[in-house]
Amino acid sequence: MDREDIIKLAREAGFKVDWQHADVAEIKAKRYEYFAALVAAAEREKVAQWMTRQGYATGHGDNIEDLLKELEWQIEERIRREWVGLTADEIWKCNKASGSAVEFHICVEHQNVLDFAEAIEAKLREKNA
């Protein structure tokens, strides 16, 4: 946002400036610019905190537009990233680690199945983090 944008917004917000006295107008224009910078910084910080809470990096976002570009890029990267599955050997190791250690086609106790599912989930999360 440049100086003219700030002055335009200030006028729309009802700020009054005596534009016939250039020195007073210049001082008030500087105050508007400073006020606008404070508001922009507060908004930028709010967006940056949200991004951080959601697990996104803020990069070098100096303003809202930069932060949104960074966020858009990171979301696209997450979508593009290919999900990695488990090999048969990794599945077998999860099966053994869960305590069931039986062939997959044999019915096992309910708790062992849940343990096995949790082991599979943990391994998938590890590989796809």
C-alpha positions as CSV (number, residue, x, y, z in Angstrom):
1,M,0.0,0.0,0.0
2,D,1.4,3.3,-1.0
3,R,0.9,6.8,0.5
4,E,-2.0,7.7,-1.8
5,D,-3.8,4.4,-0.9
6,I,-3.4,5.3,2.8
7,I,-4.7,8.8,2.3
8,K,-7.7,7.5,0.3
9,L,-8.6,5.0,3.1
10,A,-8.1,7.7,5.7
11,R,-10.6,9.9,3.9
12,E,-13.1,7.1,3.5
13,A,-12.7,6.4,7.3
14,G,-13.6,10.0,8.0
15,F,-10.2,11.4,8.9
16,K,-10.2,15.2,8.2
17,V,-7.1,16.9,6.8
18,D,-6.7,20.6,6.0
19,W,-5.1,20.1,2.6
20,Q,-4.7,23.8,2.2
21,H,-2.0,23.9,4.8
22,A,0.6,21.7,3.3
23,D,2.8,21.4,6.4
24,V,-0.1,20.2,8.6
25,A,-1.3,17.9,5.8
26,E,2.1,16.4,5.5
27,I,2.3,15.7,9.3
28,K,-1.1,14.1,9.3
29,A,-0.3,12.1,6.2
30,K,2.8,10.7,8.0
31,R,0.6,9.8,11.0
32,Y,-1.8,8.0,8.6
33,E,1.1,6.1,7.1
34,Y,2.4,5.1,10.5
35,F,-1.1,4.1,11.7
36,A,-1.6,2.0,8.5
37,A,1.8,0.3,9.1
38,L,0.8,-0.6,12.6
39,V,-2.5,-2.1,11.4
40,A,-0.7,-4.0,8.6
41,A,1.9,-5.4,11.0
42,A,-0.8,-6.5,13.5
43,E,-2.7,-8.3,10.6
44,R,0.5,-9.8,9.3
45,E,1.3,-11.2,12.8
46,K,-2.2,-12.6,13.1
47,V,-1.8,-14.5,9.8
48,A,1.7,-15.6,10.7
49,Q,0.6,-17.0,14.0
50,W,-2.3,-18.9,12.3
51,M,0.1,-20.4,9.8
52,T,2.5,-21.5,12.5
53,R,-0.3,-23.1,14.5
54,Q,-1.4,-25.0,11.4
55,G,2.2,-26.3,10.8
56,Y,3.1,-24.0,7.9
57,A,6.3,-22.0,7.8
58,T,6.0,-18.2,7.4
59,G,9.1,-17.9,5.2
60,H,10.2,-14.4,4.6
61,G,6.7,-12.9,4.5
62,D,7.1,-9.2,5.2
63,N,3.4,-8.5,4.5
64,I,0.1,-10.3,4.1
65,E,0.6,-10.8,0.4
66,D,3.9,-12.5,0.9
67,L,2.5,-14.7,3.6
68,L,-0.4,-15.8,1.5
69,K,1.9,-16.6,-1.4
70,E,4.1,-18.7,0.9
71,L,1.0,-20.5,2.3
72,E,-0.4,-21.2,-1.2
73,W,3.0,-22.7,-2.2
74,Q,3.1,-24.9,0.8
75,I,-0.4,-26.1,0.3
76,E,0.4,-27.0,-3.3
77,E,3.5,-28.8,-2.2
78,R,1.5,-30.9,0.3
79,I,-1.0,-31.8,-2.4
80,R,1.7,-32.7,-4.9
81,R,3.6,-34.8,-2.4
82,E,3.0,-38.4,-3.2
83,W,1.9,-40.8,-0.4
84,V,4.4,-43.5,0.3
85,G,3.0,-46.9,1.1
86,L,4.6,-49.8,3.0
87,T,6.5,-52.7,1.7
88,A,5.4,-56.3,2.4
89,D,8.4,-56.6,4.8
90,E,7.4,-53.4,6.7
91,I,3.9,-54.8,7.0
92,W,5.2,-58.1,8.4
93,K,7.4,-56.2,10.9
94,C,4.4,-54.3,12.1
95,N,2.5,-57.5,12.4
96,K,5.2,-59.0,14.5
97,A,5.6,-55.9,16.6
98,S,1.9,-55.8,17.4
99,G,2.2,-59.2,19.1
100,S,0.0,-61.2,16.7
101,A,2.8,-62.5,14.4
102,V,0.4,-64.7,12.4
103,E,-0.4,-65.1,8.8
104,F,-2.7,-62.3,7.5
105,H,-5.5,-64.7,6.4
106,I,-5.9,-66.2,9.9
107,C,-8.4,-64.6,12.2
108,V,-6.7,-63.1,15.2
109,E,-7.9,-61.7,18.5
110,H,-9.6,-58.3,18.3
111,Q,-6.9,-56.5,20.4
112,N,-4.1,-57.9,18.2
113,V,-5.9,-56.5,15.1
114,L,-6.1,-53.1,16.7
115,D,-2.5,-53.2,17.8
116,F,-1.6,-54.2,14.2
117,A,-3.6,-51.4,12.7
118,E,-2.0,-48.9,15.1
119,A,1.5,-50.2,14.1
120,I,0.6,-49.8,10.4
121,E,-0.7,-46.3,11.0
122,A,2.4,-45.3,13.0
123,K,4.7,-46.6,10.2
124,L,2.7,-44.8,7.5
125,R,2.9,-41.5,9.4
126,E,6.6,-42.0,9.9
127,K,7.2,-42.6,6.2
128,N,5.0,-39.7,5.1
129,A,5.9,-37.0,7.7
